[in-house]
Amino acid sequence: MGYIVRMPQMGMEMDRGEVVSWEYDEGETVEADEVIVVVESEKATNDVNARENGTIRRIIVEETEKVEPGTPIGILAAPDEDLSQFEDHIDASLVDGSDGGGADTGGNASGVEDGGNSASSSPASTTRSQSRPKSADVRASPGARQVAGENDVDLTTVEGSGPGGAITEGDVETHLENASETQSESRSGGSASDEPVRASPGARQLATEKGISLAAVDGTGPGGAITEGDVEAHLERDSGTAADVTRTVRETRELSTVQQTISDRLSESDRQAVHVTLNRSFSAETLRAVKTAAEQQDTDVSLTDLLLRSVGAQLETQPEFNALFEDGQHNLIEEVNVGVAVDVESGLLTPVVPTVSNKSVEAVADARRTLTRRALEGESTMDDLSGGTFTISNLGMFGVDDFDPIINPPEIAILGVGRIRDDGTMTLSLSFDHRVVNGADAARFLDGLVGTLTDSDALVEFFDADVPLTTAEPDLDDREIRIETDGDLAGRFRTAYGSVEFDEPEAIGGSGSAPSPVDHFLGSLGSCFSLMVRQLAAQNDVTVRSVTSDVVGSPDQGSLEEIDITLRVETDANLETVTELATKAERACYVARIVSDDVPIRLDVAELSS
């Protein structure tokens, strides 16, 4: 049956795609599912596979040429199949100005334009006779037709160097350069009918800048073509002596598609976002200790993985940073998808680790390693690089202490990570868009993140595996508490006043030898009520000899659904006075305030005793 091969749409933001390489030449046979052409968008490369068995009958878009998604780039058909049906379809779609994305394309697209029916000739061409072919009938790539149209060039006057004599974009540019050179020489006394001088674009540019005629320069390139070096040598000979200071171009490197995309996006970010960067240094000893403890348990995680998971937790706490700024709107995103910048040969890629806040450190490490490997091997897909909500750029591995990272739009923040210095400290640099969040928000973000990175217990909680840490007896102040678990369901609370053991009931697998964490919580709640009643009674000159709080949490196992508190008060006051004290105590109890609204507390004052 055959079909038109088109430049695929690789991502919603793709404007143009480049043909990197044709894996088969015209006339070669391919089988279904074989890769026939490799294309590249602004972000990644993609293989285009054959949909059926056939032969590469036409290559329309040459390697290195860029076209819009949906443009025909080739024709695959049977060896003896009539191509007119495909060529007519291509010609009609391009002349009509459509995108060529017909239903029979299978989503692939890129192609030869038919366009340009202009009868005007290039500056160096003569008037065509009616017997000569029209530009629309000439085999030419879309890029060639675009350049020809922009410069009013008659394609019938251009010599093609592509397959089957097809005209490439480079052929049109060479034609324009030759025409310009011929006109220049004609103005300076040369003959317009002379044979055009063969020269590289760099040589022509340098000659124009220096005001010399290429006809006077000896060429040393292929076939006597004049190179940029030939022009420089000619200038030195004319001056009688070489200049004391020279700047000889050693090599000219064109930006790859990926590099051009990076350049465009960074320029956009610099122009639009109001960049502000805050730095925060802290001791990395806890990070190192947790990483070492994990390694001792054969758990393979890096400092970057611990940082990634900690950033995920902080983004959950401050969702205003897990956001995009688009069309003047601050869009907070539900998923926490963190991009990690990776230095690759073609530039900088940012693979995205999805749903970081829902993963363990081990799962984060596995995902990051897989994405990094694919990026380094040039196998990243659009899915790998899309959907980010926040970015981390780590230059610590290159010995950098700190730097000001540039925001990756439309994200609103990026975190730069420096090296661990000799004194054990490292610096985090948070760049944020001041149009969206302010400095105080950013300072709180760094403070919360550093708090997590310096808290071994918080870091260990991110692991699936048991990562025991050997720690010294803590030096704790009031309202500071450390919870240590030794395995299973047992552990202890350490406070400034000593330690208290805890366990779970035997009914759910514990030993039952010590109060469970829920028991400790209910005890704290009861203590808070009892003490607040006594304190309020003293303030109101009410004599209270003792207060007993009976606290019952329901159900017996699992999450608490309700709490009943019964106060038994020994006092000479009447029930109305004690009930008023109990109501005020409920409002003033700090522990009661932190209980979720989903867990109601029912308070009752039982009999009074005197």
Secondary structure, 3 states (H helix, E strand, C coil): CCEEEECCCCCCCCCCEEEEEECCCCCCEECCCCEEEEEECCCCEEEEECCCCEEEEEECCCCCCEECCCCEEEEEECCCCCCHHHHHHHHHHHHCCCCCCCHHHCCCCCCCCCCCCCCCCCCCCCCCCCCCCCHHHCCECHHHHHHHHHCCCCHHHCCCCCHHHCECHHHHHHHHHHHHHHHHHHHCCCCCCCCCCCECHHHHHHHHHHCCCHHHCCCCCHHHCECHHHHHHHHHHHHCCCCCCCCCCCCCCCCCHHHHHHHHHHHHHHHHCCEEEEEEEEECHHHHHHHHHHHHCCCCCCHHHHHHHHHHHHHHHCHHHCEEEECCEEEECCCCCEEECEEECCEEECCEECCHHHCCHHHHHHHHHHHHHHHHCCCCCHHHHCCCCEEEEECHHHCCCCCCCCCCCCECEEEEECCCCCCCEEEEEEEEECCCCCHHHHHHHHHHHHHHHCCHHHHHCCCCCCCCCCCCCCCCCCCCCEEEEEECCEEEEEECCEEEEECCCHHHCCCCCCCCHHHHHHHHHHHHHHHHHHHHHHHCCCCEEEEEEEEEEECCCCCCCEEEEEEEEEECCCHHHHHHHHHHHHHHCHHHHCCCCCCCEEEEECCCEC
